Amino acid sequence: MSTSPILSTGVRQNLNSLQSIKTNQTMTESRLATGKKVNTALDNPVNYFTSASLNDRAGDLTNLLDGVANSIQTLQAASNGIESITSLVKDAQSAAKQALQTADSETDAIVTGSVEDLTKAKNLVTDLGVADGTDFTITTGNSLTGTSVKTFTIGTGSGEYATVGALLKAINASSLDVSAVIDDNGAIEIEETGGEDLSIIGSAATITALGFSTTASSDTAETSETRDAYRQQFNDILGQIDQMAKDSGYNGINLLMGNDLTTILNEKTGSDQSKMVINGTVFNSSGLGLDTENEGGFQTNKQVNKILDTLSSALMTLRTQSSTFGSNLAIVQARQDFTNNMVSTLTTGADGLVAADTNSESANLLALQTRQSLSTKALSLANQADQSVLQLFG
């Protein structure tokens, strides 16, 4: 059996009003405390889950920003490495150019035949007795500086040279740095014009018929110590280029030592994933086509000029790759800015779905507090009406 007191209609109505005001007041205070009008799915399921989805995507993109930032630093490290390597290549150029300004060992190698009164019309086979179809080989350079070899076939067949004039013309038209003429005495003279060693090879009968010794050769001058010092300086610089390339990595990725860089640009997977792959390159000395010079290098202008050509090519390669990395860096930075803006957009949109209007909620709280006071007063008046019945028993 219930023992709850029986309330009058007026008292019960005022009590219900106070309870409703208290519930609304608690909700309003919660909104002001959290800044949200939707705190659970019960408040507004659509807004709650949509906001959660937007915040999840913003969180995924924020996590990707760390990888994007690492990619930017990796590209900057590679760009700094290229800049320093470019400076070293220019130092190597300077060493080579200074070598050119010093006296070289270009004493032209000359081999002169002993058969005199030759004319260009002399037939090598019928007049000089050279065996038809035999080879006559000229070699320039040596094992240290590299050799160039060209073989000429003497005879009357197709592609062969039958006269002295035809042979000399063929020698002068070849890729060898040599000059072949008939000297004032009418003997064949062959001169190496690049400062390299020169030797003539062929059968003893052929060499003798042309008037040369069977060991016909001529060496260049002795090694220049000054130029050798520049050679050593050049090699030291190449060593520094190798070290610079190795030290240009960031977080385990070195674009100058052949590592590729992959940057994930969105939160999706599979075929919908957006990413950027930047291919690395090898920019140590060998990767740039630069080789250390062995003893005997840098001794002739021909050798040094060949090195300068290689250095110019290396500089062009460095500048091209620097431009490529610069373009890649600009793209990654643009994606970083885009992702930051997208995170801001998603967060703002998510907040807009659940955020409370603090001004409106403050006004509501003030109104509820006023209604609470009025309802409390009304409840008191209702109780007074019931208490007046007690006066009948006084």
Order of alpha helices (4+ residues) and beta strands (2+ residues): alpha-alpha-beta-beta-beta-alpha-beta-beta-beta-alpha-beta-alpha-beta-beta-alpha-alpha
